Amino acid sequence: MILASASPRRKELLALAGYDFTIETAAVEETYDPTLPPEQIVIYLAAIKSAPVAQRHPTELVIGADTVVVLDETILGKPHSTEEAKAMLRLLSGRTHQVYTGVCLRQGEKCVCFHECTLVRFKVLTEEEIAAYVATGEPMDKAGSYGIQGKGCILVEGIEGDYFNVIGLPVSHLYDELKAWGEST
């Protein structure tokens, strides 16, 4: 099994679930049609990330994934600056947003893709809380400018759905898909 993702969080979650795997990524341009709904975008991005790796290893099962944060039908990606991170956190403050993760499984000609959506509710944040969190540096490599599994846990008031999906891999759903594929831990 090959994880086609450089995400340390996905690596940790897949290992936590007990799978034996290697990591191999491919450089792909992560552009997409912004008129598509978020669930189609994450599946498309997971598919383009997994395709080149699967072509290089046609007998191996390859897993690609992508996660986006959505607020009011707008995708909040990874921030490019601390000011952009602060702006995203201000938007999320006191509101509920969606976290979508798309997963694509490939082996030879076989391909199965799926997505998961989790609702995340933020508490109302003060400017001081936003500035302190951004100063940790944690938001800079995360969609929506926060990591629920890190210091960002203090920003979250509640969730509805798969917690691990918010981290970047819907582990339970993935387990079910892999079991149907014939893979076990």
MIZA-662656 format. One line per field, with one value per residue: residue number from 1; residue in one letter; x, y, z of N, C-alpha, C, O, CB in turn. Coordinates in Angstrom, 1 decimal. Glycine has a CB too. Layout:
i	(NUM	...) $
aa	(A	...) $
nx	(X	...) $
ny	(Y	...) $
nz	(Z	...) $
cax	(X	...) $
cay	(Y	...) $
caz	(Z	...) $
cx	(X	...) $
cy	(Y	...) $
cz	(Z	...) $
ox	(X	...) $
oy	(Y	...) $
oz	(Z	...) $
cbx	(X	...) $
cby	(Y	...) $
cbz	(Z	...) $
This chain:
i	(1	2	3	4	5	6	7	8	9	10	11	12	13	14	15	16	17	18	19	20	21	22	23	24	25	26	27	28	29	30	31	32	33	34	35	36	37	38	39	40	41	42	43	44	45	46	47	48	49	50	51	52	53	54	55	56	57	58	59	60	61	62	63	64	65	66	67	68	69	70	71	72	73	74	75	76	77	78	79	80	81	82	83	84	85	86	87	88	89	90	91	92	93	94	95	96	97	98	99	100	101	102	103	104	105	106	107	108	109	110	111	112	113	114	115	116	117	118	119	120	121	122	123	124	125	126	127	128	129	130	131	132	133	134	135	136	137	138	139	140	141	142	143	144	145	146	147	148	149	150	151	152	153	154	155	156	157	158	159	160	161	162	163	164	165	166	167	168	169	170	171	172	173	174	175	176	177	178	179	180	181	182	183	184	185) $
aa	(M	I	L	A	S	A	S	P	R	R	K	E	L	L	A	L	A	G	Y	D	F	T	I	E	T	A	A	V	E	E	T	Y	D	P	T	L	P	P	E	Q	I	V	I	Y	L	A	A	I	K	S	A	P	V	A	Q	R	H	P	T	E	L	V	I	G	A	D	T	V	V	V	L	D	E	T	I	L	G	K	P	H	S	T	E	E	A	K	A	M	L	R	L	L	S	G	R	T	H	Q	V	Y	T	G	V	C	L	R	Q	G	E	K	C	V	C	F	H	E	C	T	L	V	R	F	K	V	L	T	E	E	E	I	A	A	Y	V	A	T	G	E	P	M	D	K	A	G	S	Y	G	I	Q	G	K	G	C	I	L	V	E	G	I	E	G	D	Y	F	N	V	I	G	L	P	V	S	H	L	Y	D	E	L	K	A	W	G	E	S	T) $
nx	(0.9	0.5	0.8	-0.1	0.7	2.1	1.5	2.1	0.1	-1.8	-0.2	0.4	-2.3	-3.0	-1.1	-1.8	-4.2	-3.2	-2.2	0.2	2.4	4.0	5.3	4.8	5.0	3.7	4.5	2.0	-0.2	-2.3	-4.9	-8.3	-11.7	-13.4	-16.2	-17.2	-18.8	-17.7	-17.3	-16.8	-14.5	-12.6	-12.5	-11.6	-9.0	-7.8	-7.8	-6.1	-3.7	-3.2	-3.0	-0.5	1.3	0.1	0.3	3.1	3.3	1.7	0.7	0.3	-1.7	-2.8	-3.3	-4.8	-5.4	-7.2	-8.0	-10.3	-11.5	-14.6	-16.5	-19.5	-19.9	-17.4	-14.1	-11.6	-8.3	-4.9	-3.2	-1.3	0.1	0.7	-1.2	-3.3	-3.9	-4.9	-7.1	-8.7	-9.3	-10.8	-13.1	-14.0	-14.6	-17.0	-18.7	-20.1	-18.5	-17.7	-15.7	-14.2	-13.0	-11.5	-11.0	-9.0	-8.7	-6.6	-5.6	-4.0	-6.3	-8.5	-10.4	-11.6	-13.3	-14.2	-15.9	-15.9	-17.7	-17.5	-18.9	-17.8	-17.7	-16.8	-15.7	-16.4	-13.9	-11.4	-9.4	-6.9	-6.7	-6.7	-4.4	-2.5	-2.7	-2.0	0.6	1.9	2.6	1.4	-1.0	-0.1	0.4	-2.0	-5.3	-7.8	-6.6	-6.1	-5.4	-7.1	-6.1	-4.0	-2.7	-4.8	-7.1	-8.3	-9.8	-12.1	-15.5	-17.3	-18.0	-19.6	-19.7	-17.0	-14.2	-11.5	-11.6	-11.5	-8.8	-7.6	-8.0	-10.5	-10.7	-12.3	-14.2	-12.4	-11.3	-13.5	-13.8	-11.4	-11.6	-13.6	-12.3	-10.5	-8.4	-6.7	-6.0) $
ny	(-1.2	2.2	5.5	8.4	11.0	13.8	14.6	14.8	14.4	12.7	10.5	9.7	9.1	6.9	5.1	4.8	3.5	1.0	0.2	-1.1	0.6	2.6	5.8	7.9	10.6	12.7	15.4	17.6	19.9	21.6	22.6	23.5	23.4	26.1	26.2	23.8	21.7	21.4	18.7	17.4	18.7	17.9	15.2	15.2	16.4	14.5	12.3	13.3	13.5	10.8	9.4	9.6	8.2	5.7	5.0	4.5	2.4	-0.1	-2.5	-2.0	-0.9	2.4	5.3	8.4	11.7	14.7	17.7	20.2	23.3	24.8	27.6	29.3	28.4	29.1	28.2	27.8	27.8	26.9	29.3	32.1	33.9	35.5	37.4	36.7	34.2	35.2	36.6	34.5	33.1	35.0	35.1	32.5	32.6	32.1	30.7	28.0	25.7	23.6	20.7	19.1	16.0	14.3	11.1	8.9	5.7	3.5	0.9	-0.7	-0.9	-0.4	1.8	3.7	6.3	8.5	10.7	12.6	14.6	16.9	18.8	21.8	23.8	26.9	28.7	32.0	34.2	36.2	39.1	38.9	36.2	35.1	36.3	35.3	32.5	32.4	33.3	31.0	29.6	27.3	27.5	27.8	25.8	24.6	23.9	26.3	27.5	26.3	23.7	21.1	19.1	20.0	22.9	24.4	23.2	24.6	26.5	25.3	24.7	22.6	19.6	17.9	14.9	13.0	13.2	12.6	13.1	15.9	16.3	15.3	12.8	10.5	8.1	5.9	5.6	5.1	2.7	1.0	1.1	0.1	-2.5	-3.5	-3.5	-5.5	-5.3	-5.5	-4.6) $
nz	(0.0	-0.8	0.3	-1.2	-0.4	1.3	3.7	7.1	9.0	7.8	7.4	10.0	10.9	9.2	10.0	12.7	12.4	11.9	9.4	7.0	5.1	2.5	1.6	-1.2	-3.3	-5.9	-8.0	-8.6	-10.3	-8.4	-9.4	-10.0	-11.1	-10.0	-9.9	-9.3	-6.8	-3.4	-2.6	-5.0	-5.8	-3.8	-4.3	-7.0	-6.6	-4.9	-6.7	-8.8	-7.4	-6.7	-9.1	-10.8	-9.1	-8.9	-11.6	-11.8	-10.1	-10.7	-9.6	-6.9	-4.2	-4.1	-2.2	-2.4	-1.1	-0.2	1.5	2.2	3.7	4.1	4.0	3.9	1.2	0.2	-0.4	1.9	1.8	2.4	4.3	2.9	4.2	7.5	8.0	6.2	7.5	9.9	9.0	7.9	10.3	11.6	10.0	10.5	13.2	15.8	14.1	12.1	10.0	7.1	6.7	4.2	3.0	0.4	-0.9	-2.8	-4.1	-5.8	-8.0	-10.4	-13.0	-11.4	-9.6	-6.9	-5.5	-2.8	-0.4	2.6	4.9	7.5	10.1	11.7	14.5	15.5	18.5	19.6	18.8	20.2	19.1	20.3	20.9	18.3	17.3	19.0	18.5	15.7	16.0	16.9	14.7	13.8	12.1	9.5	7.6	7.1	5.9	6.0	8.1	10.6	13.0	14.3	15.8	17.2	18.8	17.9	18.9	20.9	19.7	18.8	19.3	18.9	17.1	14.3	13.1	11.6	13.4	12.7	10.0	9.9	10.6	8.4	7.2	6.7	8.7	9.6	7.5	5.4	6.3	6.0	3.2	2.3	3.4	1.9	-0.5	0.0	1.6	4.8	8.2) $
cax	(0.0	1.3	0.1	0.4	0.5	3.3	0.9	2.4	-1.1	-2.3	0.8	0.1	-3.6	-3.0	-0.3	-2.6	-5.2	-2.6	-1.8	1.6	2.4	5.1	4.8	5.4	4.2	4.0	4.3	0.9	-0.7	-3.6	-5.9	-9.6	-12.8	-14.0	-17.6	-17.6	-19.1	-16.5	-17.1	-16.2	-13.2	-11.6	-12.3	-10.7	-7.7	-7.3	-7.5	-4.9	-2.5	-2.9	-2.8	0.9	1.9	-0.5	0.9	4.4	3.2	0.3	0.2	0.2	-2.9	-2.4	-4.3	-4.6	-6.4	-7.2	-8.9	-10.6	-12.4	-15.6	-17.4	-20.4	-19.6	-16.1	-13.0	-10.5	-7.1	-3.8	-2.9	0.0	0.7	0.1	-2.4	-4.3	-4.4	-5.8	-8.4	-9.5	-9.8	-11.9	-14.2	-14.5	-15.0	-18.4	-19.5	-19.9	-18.0	-17.6	-14.4	-14.4	-11.8	-11.7	-10.0	-9.0	-8.0	-6.3	-4.7	-4.2	-7.5	-9.5	-10.4	-12.7	-13.2	-15.3	-15.6	-16.5	-17.9	-17.7	-19.2	-17.0	-18.2	-15.8	-16.2	-16.1	-12.5	-10.9	-8.3	-5.8	-6.7	-6.3	-3.0	-1.6	-2.7	-1.2	2.0	2.5	3.0	0.6	-2.0	0.5	0.3	-3.3	-6.5	-8.6	-5.6	-6.1	-5.3	-7.9	-5.4	-2.9	-3.1	-6.1	-8.2	-8.9	-10.7	-13.3	-16.5	-17.9	-18.0	-20.6	-19.1	-15.8	-13.1	-10.3	-11.7	-11.0	-7.4	-7.2	-8.2	-11.7	-10.2	-13.4	-14.7	-11.3	-11.2	-14.6	-13.5	-10.2	-12.1	-14.4	-11.2	-9.8	-7.2	-6.9	-4.9) $
cay	(0.0	3.5	6.8	9.4	12.3	14.2	15.1	14.1	14.0	11.5	9.4	9.3	8.5	5.6	4.2	4.6	2.5	-0.3	-0.2	-1.1	1.4	3.5	7.1	8.4	11.6	13.2	16.8	17.8	21.2	21.5	23.5	22.8	24.3	26.6	26.2	22.5	21.6	21.0	17.2	17.0	19.3	17.1	13.9	15.4	16.6	13.2	11.5	13.7	13.2	9.4	8.9	9.4	7.2	4.5	4.6	4.0	1.1	-0.6	-3.6	-1.6	0.0	3.7	6.1	9.8	12.4	16.1	18.2	21.6	23.9	25.5	28.5	30.0	28.0	29.5	27.3	28.4	26.9	27.1	30.7	32.4	34.9	35.5	38.3	35.8	33.3	35.9	36.9	33.3	32.8	36.0	34.6	31.2	32.9	32.0	30.1	26.6	25.5	22.3	20.2	18.0	15.2	13.3	10.0	8.1	4.4	3.1	-0.2	-1.0	-0.2	-0.2	3.2	4.1	7.6	8.9	11.9	12.7	16.0	17.1	20.2	22.2	25.0	27.6	29.6	33.4	34.4	37.6	39.4	38.5	34.8	34.9	36.7	34.3	31.2	32.6	33.4	29.7	29.1	26.2	27.7	28.2	24.7	23.9	24.4	27.0	28.1	25.8	22.3	20.7	18.1	20.7	24.1	24.8	22.6	25.5	27.3	24.5	24.5	21.3	19.1	16.9	14.0	12.3	14.0	12.4	13.8	17.3	16.2	15.1	11.4	9.9	6.8	4.8	5.4	4.5	1.3	0.3	1.0	-0.9	-3.8	-3.9	-3.7	-6.8	-5.0	-5.5	-4.0) $
caz	(0.0	-0.9	0.6	-2.1	0.4	2.1	5.0	8.3	9.7	7.1	7.7	11.4	11.0	8.6	10.9	13.9	12.1	11.8	8.1	6.6	3.9	2.2	1.1	-2.4	-3.8	-7.2	-8.1	-9.5	-10.1	-7.7	-9.8	-10.2	-11.6	-8.8	-9.9	-8.8	-5.4	-2.6	-2.5	-6.2	-5.8	-3.1	-5.0	-8.1	-6.2	-4.5	-7.9	-9.6	-6.6	-6.7	-10.5	-11.2	-8.3	-9.3	-12.9	-11.5	-9.3	-11.1	-8.8	-5.6	-3.8	-3.9	-1.6	-2.5	-0.3	-0.2	2.4	2.2	4.6	3.3	4.8	3.0	-0.1	-0.2	0.0	2.6	1.6	3.3	4.2	2.4	5.1	8.8	7.9	5.6	8.5	10.9	8.3	7.9	11.6	11.9	9.3	11.2	14.6	16.1	13.0	11.7	8.6	6.7	6.3	3.2	2.6	-0.7	-0.9	-4.1	-4.0	-7.1	-8.1	-11.8	-13.6	-10.4	-8.9	-6.1	-4.8	-1.9	0.4	3.9	5.4	9.0	10.5	12.8	15.1	16.3	19.5	19.2	19.1	20.3	18.3	21.0	20.7	16.9	17.1	19.8	17.8	14.5	16.4	17.1	13.4	13.4	11.0	8.1	6.6	7.2	5.3	7.0	9.1	12.0	13.2	15.4	16.6	17.8	19.6	17.4	19.6	21.8	18.9	18.4	20.3	18.7	15.7	14.0	12.1	11.8	13.9	12.0	8.7	10.1	10.6	7.0	6.7	7.4	8.9	9.6	6.1	4.6	6.7	5.3	1.7	2.2	3.8	0.7	-1.5	0.3	2.5	6.2	9.0) $
cx	(0.9	0.4	0.7	0.1	1.7	2.8	1.4	1.2	-1.7	-1.5	0.5	-1.2	-3.6	-2.2	-1.1	-3.6	-4.6	-2.2	-0.3	1.6	3.7	4.5	5.6	4.5	4.6	3.7	3.1	0.4	-2.1	-4.6	-7.2	-10.6	-13.5	-15.5	-18.1	-17.9	-17.9	-16.3	-16.5	-14.8	-12.2	-11.4	-11.4	-9.3	-7.0	-6.9	-6.3	-3.6	-2.2	-2.5	-1.4	1.6	1.4	0.1	2.3	4.4	1.8	-0.2	-0.1	-1.1	-2.3	-3.6	-3.9	-5.7	-6.2	-8.3	-9.1	-11.6	-13.3	-16.4	-18.2	-20.1	-18.2	-15.0	-11.9	-9.3	-6.1	-3.4	-1.5	0.8	0.0	-1.2	-3.5	-4.8	-5.3	-7.1	-9.3	-10.1	-10.9	-13.2	-14.9	-15.1	-16.5	-19.3	-19.2	-19.5	-18.0	-16.1	-14.7	-13.0	-12.3	-10.6	-10.2	-8.1	-7.8	-5.4	-5.0	-5.3	-8.6	-9.3	-11.7	-12.4	-14.4	-14.9	-16.3	-16.6	-18.2	-18.0	-18.4	-17.5	-17.1	-16.4	-15.9	-14.7	-12.2	-9.7	-7.0	-5.6	-6.2	-4.8	-2.1	-1.6	-1.8	0.3	2.7	3.0	2.2	-0.4	-1.4	0.5	-1.0	-4.5	-7.3	-7.9	-5.7	-5.9	-6.0	-7.1	-4.2	-3.4	-4.5	-7.3	-9.0	-9.9	-12.1	-14.2	-17.2	-17.8	-19.2	-20.1	-17.8	-14.6	-11.8	-10.3	-11.2	-9.5	-6.8	-7.4	-9.4	-11.4	-11.2	-13.9	-13.7	-11.2	-12.3	-14.4	-12.4	-10.7	-12.8	-13.4	-10.5	-8.6	-7.6	-5.8	-4.0) $
cy	(1.2	4.7	7.8	10.8	12.5	14.6	14.3	13.6	12.7	10.3	8.8	8.6	7.1	4.6	3.9	3.5	1.1	-0.7	-0.2	-0.4	2.1	4.8	7.4	9.4	12.0	14.7	17.0	19.3	21.1	22.6	22.8	23.9	24.8	26.5	24.8	22.6	21.1	19.5	16.7	17.5	18.3	15.7	14.1	15.6	15.3	12.3	11.9	13.5	11.7	8.8	8.6	8.3	5.8	4.0	4.0	2.7	0.5	-1.8	-3.2	-0.8	1.3	4.5	7.6	10.5	13.9	16.6	19.7	22.0	24.8	26.4	29.3	29.7	28.5	28.6	28.1	27.5	27.2	28.6	31.0	33.4	34.9	36.4	37.5	34.8	34.0	36.2	35.7	33.0	33.8	35.6	33.4	31.5	32.9	31.4	28.6	26.5	24.0	21.9	19.0	17.3	14.3	12.3	9.2	6.9	3.9	1.8	-0.8	-0.2	0.1	1.1	3.4	5.4	7.9	10.2	11.8	14.2	16.0	18.6	20.6	23.6	25.7	28.5	31.0	33.7	35.9	37.9	38.9	36.9	34.4	35.2	35.7	33.0	31.3	32.7	32.0	29.1	27.9	26.4	27.7	27.0	23.9	24.6	25.1	27.7	27.6	24.3	21.9	19.8	18.7	21.8	24.7	24.2	23.5	26.5	26.7	24.3	23.2	20.9	18.1	16.1	13.4	13.3	13.9	13.0	15.2	17.3	16.0	13.7	10.8	8.4	5.7	4.5	4.7	3.0	0.5	0.1	0.0	-2.3	-4.4	-4.2	-5.1	-6.6	-5.1	-4.9	-5.1) $
cz	(0.0	-0.6	-0.3	-1.5	1.2	3.5	6.2	9.1	9.1	7.4	9.1	11.6	10.4	9.4	12.1	13.6	11.9	10.4	7.9	5.3	3.7	1.7	-0.2	-3.0	-5.2	-7.3	-9.1	-9.2	-9.5	-8.1	-10.1	-10.7	-10.3	-8.7	-9.4	-7.3	-4.7	-2.6	-3.8	-6.3	-5.1	-3.7	-6.2	-7.7	-5.7	-5.7	-8.6	-8.8	-6.6	-8.1	-10.9	-10.4	-8.7	-10.7	-12.7	-10.8	-9.5	-10.3	-7.3	-5.4	-3.4	-3.3	-1.7	-1.7	-0.5	0.7	2.2	3.3	3.8	4.3	3.8	1.5	-0.7	0.4	0.7	2.6	2.7	3.2	3.6	3.2	6.5	8.8	7.2	6.6	9.5	10.2	8.2	9.2	12.1	11.2	10.0	12.6	14.8	15.1	12.8	10.3	8.4	6.4	5.4	3.0	1.5	-0.6	-2.2	-3.9	-5.4	-7.1	-9.6	-12.4	-12.6	-9.7	-8.2	-5.4	-3.9	-1.1	1.7	4.2	6.9	9.2	11.7	13.2	15.9	17.4	18.9	19.7	19.2	19.4	19.0	20.9	19.3	16.8	17.8	19.0	16.5	14.8	16.6	15.8	12.9	12.2	9.6	7.1	6.6	6.6	6.3	8.1	10.5	11.9	14.5	16.4	17.4	18.7	19.1	18.1	20.5	21.1	18.7	19.5	20.2	17.3	15.6	12.8	12.6	12.2	13.1	10.6	8.8	10.1	9.2	6.4	7.4	7.6	8.9	8.2	5.2	5.0	6.0	3.8	1.5	2.5	2.5	-0.4	-1.3	1.2	3.9	6.9	9.5) $
ox	(1.9	-0.7	1.9	-0.6	2.2	3.6	1.1	1.2	-2.2	-2.0	0.4	-1.3	-4.2	-2.5	-1.1	-4.0	-5.3	-1.8	0.4	1.0	4.5	3.3	6.8	3.3	5.6	2.7	3.3	0.6	-3.0	-5.0	-7.1	-10.3	-14.1	-16.2	-19.3	-17.4	-17.1	-15.1	-15.7	-13.9	-11.1	-10.3	-10.5	-8.4	-5.9	-5.9	-5.5	-2.5	-1.0	-1.8	-1.0	2.4	2.2	0.2	2.7	5.4	1.0	-1.4	-0.6	-1.6	-1.5	-4.7	-2.8	-6.8	-5.1	-9.4	-8.1	-12.4	-12.8	-17.0	-17.7	-20.1	-18.0	-15.0	-11.4	-9.3	-6.4	-3.4	-0.6	1.9	-1.0	-2.2	-4.7	-6.0	-6.3	-8.2	-10.5	-11.3	-11.8	-14.2	-16.1	-15.9	-17.2	-20.5	-18.3	-20.1	-18.2	-15.4	-15.3	-12.0	-13.2	-9.5	-11.3	-7.0	-8.7	-4.4	-6.1	-5.3	-9.5	-8.2	-12.8	-11.4	-15.5	-13.7	-17.2	-15.8	-19.0	-17.3	-18.3	-17.6	-16.6	-17.6	-15.1	-14.4	-12.7	-9.1	-6.0	-4.5	-5.4	-4.1	-1.0	-0.5	-1.1	1.1	3.9	3.8	2.3	-0.5	-2.1	0.6	-1.0	-4.6	-7.6	-8.4	-5.5	-6.2	-5.6	-7.4	-3.5	-4.5	-5.1	-8.5	-10.1	-10.7	-13.0	-13.8	-17.7	-17.5	-19.7	-20.0	-17.5	-14.2	-11.2	-9.3	-10.6	-8.9	-5.7	-7.0	-9.3	-11.8	-11.0	-14.1	-14.0	-11.0	-12.0	-14.6	-12.4	-10.2	-12.7	-13.7	-9.9	-7.8	-8.7	-4.7	-3.1) $
oy	(1.3	4.8	8.2	11.6	11.6	15.0	13.1	12.6	11.8	9.2	7.6	7.6	6.1	3.4	2.7	2.8	0.1	-1.9	0.7	-0.9	2.3	4.9	7.3	9.2	11.5	15.1	16.7	19.8	20.5	23.3	21.6	25.1	24.0	26.8	24.6	23.4	20.3	19.1	15.8	16.9	18.0	15.2	13.3	15.0	15.0	11.6	11.1	13.3	11.3	7.8	7.5	7.5	4.8	2.8	3.1	1.9	0.5	-2.0	-4.0	-0.1	1.4	4.5	8.0	10.0	14.4	16.1	20.4	21.2	25.6	25.8	30.0	30.6	28.4	28.3	29.1	26.5	27.7	29.1	30.2	33.7	34.3	36.1	37.6	34.5	33.4	36.1	35.8	32.6	33.4	35.7	33.3	30.7	33.6	31.5	28.1	27.2	23.2	22.8	18.0	18.0	13.5	12.7	8.9	7.0	3.8	1.7	-1.3	1.0	0.8	1.4	3.3	5.5	7.4	10.6	11.0	15.0	15.3	19.5	19.8	24.5	25.1	28.9	31.2	33.5	36.7	36.9	38.5	36.4	33.5	34.4	35.3	32.3	30.4	32.2	31.9	28.2	27.5	25.4	27.5	27.3	22.7	25.9	24.5	28.3	28.3	23.6	22.2	19.7	18.1	21.7	25.3	24.6	23.4	27.2	27.3	23.9	22.6	21.7	17.6	16.6	13.3	14.1	14.9	13.3	15.7	18.3	16.4	13.5	10.5	7.6	4.6	3.4	3.8	2.2	-0.6	-1.0	-0.8	-3.2	-5.5	-5.1	-5.6	-7.5	-4.7	-4.7	-4.8) $
oz	(0.7	-1.2	-0.2	-2.1	1.9	4.3	6.2	9.8	9.8	7.6	9.3	12.3	11.0	9.5	12.6	14.5	11.7	10.2	8.4	4.3	4.7	1.4	-0.3	-3.1	-5.7	-6.6	-10.3	-8.1	-10.2	-7.2	-10.5	-10.6	-9.6	-7.7	-9.2	-6.6	-5.3	-2.7	-3.8	-6.9	-5.6	-3.6	-6.4	-8.3	-5.9	-5.6	-9.1	-9.3	-6.6	-8.1	-11.3	-10.9	-8.7	-10.9	-13.4	-10.9	-8.7	-10.3	-6.6	-6.3	-2.5	-3.8	-1.3	-1.5	-0.7	0.8	1.9	3.8	3.0	5.3	2.9	0.7	-1.9	1.6	0.1	3.3	3.8	2.1	3.8	3.0	6.6	9.5	7.7	6.7	9.9	10.9	8.4	9.4	12.8	11.8	10.1	13.1	14.1	15.2	13.4	9.4	9.3	5.8	5.9	2.8	1.7	-0.3	-2.7	-3.5	-6.2	-6.2	-9.8	-12.4	-12.9	-9.3	-8.8	-4.7	-4.2	-1.2	1.9	3.9	7.4	8.7	12.7	12.4	16.9	17.2	18.0	20.9	18.5	18.9	18.3	20.7	19.1	16.2	17.3	19.0	16.2	14.1	16.6	15.8	11.7	11.4	8.6	5.9	6.3	6.6	7.4	9.0	11.5	10.9	15.6	17.6	18.1	19.4	19.9	17.8	20.7	21.7	18.3	20.6	21.1	16.4	16.6	11.7	13.8	11.4	12.7	10.0	7.9	9.7	8.9	5.3	8.6	6.8	8.3	7.9	4.5	4.1	5.5	3.3	0.6	1.8	2.2	-1.3	-2.2	1.4	4.3	6.4	10.2) $
cbx	(-1.0	1.9	0.2	-0.3	-0.8	4.1	-0.6	3.3	-2.1	-2.5	2.3	0.1	-4.6	-2.4	1.1	-3.3	-5.9	-3.5	-2.5	2.2	1.3	6.1	5.1	5.7	4.3	3.2	5.6	-0.3	-0.7	-3.4	-5.4	-10.1	-13.8	-13.6	-18.2	-16.5	-20.4	-16.6	-18.4	-17.1	-13.2	-12.1	-13.7	-11.2	-7.6	-8.3	-8.7	-5.0	-2.8	-4.1	-3.4	1.7	1.6	-2.0	1.0	5.2	3.4	0.4	1.2	1.4	-3.7	-1.8	-4.4	-4.6	-6.3	-7.3	-8.5	-11.2	-11.6	-16.4	-16.6	-20.4	-20.7	-15.8	-12.4	-10.9	-6.5	-2.5	-2.9	-0.2	0.7	1.1	-2.1	-3.8	-3.1	-5.1	-8.1	-8.7	-8.6	-11.5	-13.9	-13.4	-14.4	-18.8	-19.2	-21.3	-16.6	-18.5	-13.5	-15.0	-11.2	-11.8	-10.2	-8.6	-8.7	-5.6	-5.0	-4.5	-8.0	-9.5	-10.1	-13.1	-13.0	-15.6	-16.0	-15.7	-19.0	-16.4	-20.8	-15.5	-19.5	-14.9	-15.5	-17.2	-11.6	-10.6	-8.1	-5.9	-8.0	-7.2	-2.7	-2.2	-4.1	-1.7	2.1	1.4	4.4	-0.2	-2.7	1.9	1.5	-3.6	-7.3	-9.6	-5.9	-7.4	-3.8	-9.2	-4.8	-1.9	-2.1	-6.2	-7.7	-7.9	-10.0	-12.8	-17.6	-19.4	-16.7	-22.0	-19.0	-15.4	-12.8	-10.0	-13.2	-11.6	-6.9	-5.8	-7.0	-13.0	-9.4	-14.5	-15.2	-10.0	-11.4	-16.0	-13.2	-9.1	-13.0	-15.4	-10.2	-9.5	-6.6	-7.2	-5.5) $
cby	(0.0	3.6	7.1	9.3	12.2	15.3	15.2	14.9	15.1	11.7	9.8	10.6	9.3	5.7	4.9	5.9	2.9	-1.3	0.6	-2.6	2.4	2.9	8.2	7.2	12.9	12.4	17.6	16.8	22.0	21.5	24.3	22.1	23.5	28.0	26.4	21.5	20.8	21.5	16.5	17.5	20.7	16.9	13.3	16.7	17.7	12.5	11.6	15.1	13.6	8.7	9.8	10.7	7.5	4.6	5.8	5.0	1.4	-1.0	-4.7	-0.7	-0.7	4.4	5.8	10.3	12.0	16.7	18.0	22.0	24.7	24.6	29.5	31.5	28.4	31.0	26.4	28.8	27.1	26.2	31.4	33.0	36.3	36.0	39.5	35.1	32.7	37.2	37.4	32.1	32.8	37.4	34.2	30.2	34.2	33.4	30.9	25.8	26.2	22.0	19.8	18.5	14.5	14.0	9.1	8.9	3.4	4.2	-1.4	-2.5	-1.1	-1.4	4.3	2.9	8.8	7.7	13.2	12.0	16.7	16.7	20.4	22.3	24.8	28.5	29.4	34.4	33.8	38.0	41.0	38.8	34.1	35.8	38.1	34.1	30.8	33.8	34.3	28.7	28.7	25.7	28.9	28.6	23.7	23.7	23.3	26.1	29.6	26.1	21.9	20.0	17.0	21.3	25.2	24.6	21.4	26.4	27.6	23.2	25.7	21.4	18.3	17.6	14.8	11.6	13.7	10.9	13.8	17.9	15.1	15.4	10.5	10.1	6.8	5.2	6.8	5.3	1.2	1.0	2.4	-0.5	-3.8	-2.8	-2.6	-7.5	-3.6	-6.9	-3.1) $
cbz	(1.2	-2.3	2.1	-3.5	1.2	1.4	4.9	9.2	9.7	5.6	7.6	12.3	10.4	7.1	11.2	14.3	10.8	12.4	7.1	6.6	3.8	1.1	2.2	-3.4	-2.9	-8.3	-8.6	-9.3	-11.5	-6.2	-11.1	-8.9	-12.5	-8.5	-11.3	-9.0	-5.1	-1.2	-2.3	-7.4	-5.2	-1.6	-5.4	-8.9	-5.1	-3.5	-8.8	-10.0	-5.1	-6.2	-11.5	-11.1	-6.7	-9.4	-13.8	-10.7	-7.7	-12.5	-8.8	-5.1	-2.7	-5.2	-0.1	-3.9	1.1	-1.6	3.9	0.8	5.7	2.5	5.7	3.3	-1.1	0.3	-1.1	4.1	0.3	3.0	5.6	1.0	4.5	9.9	7.0	4.4	9.2	11.3	6.9	7.4	12.6	11.4	7.8	11.2	15.0	16.4	11.7	11.9	8.4	5.5	7.6	1.9	3.8	-2.1	0.3	-5.3	-3.1	-8.0	-7.0	-11.9	-14.7	-9.4	-10.0	-5.1	-5.8	-0.9	-0.4	5.0	4.5	9.8	10.8	12.4	15.9	15.3	20.9	19.8	18.0	21.8	18.1	22.5	21.0	16.0	17.7	21.2	17.4	13.7	17.6	17.7	13.4	14.6	11.2	8.3	6.8	8.7	4.5	7.6	9.1	12.7	13.3	14.9	15.7	16.8	19.5	15.9	20.4	22.5	17.6	17.8	20.2	19.1	15.4	13.6	10.8	10.6	15.4	11.9	8.3	11.4	11.6	6.9	6.8	6.5	10.2	10.6	5.5	4.9	8.2	5.5	1.2	3.1	5.0	0.3	-1.4	-0.9	2.1	6.7	10.1) $
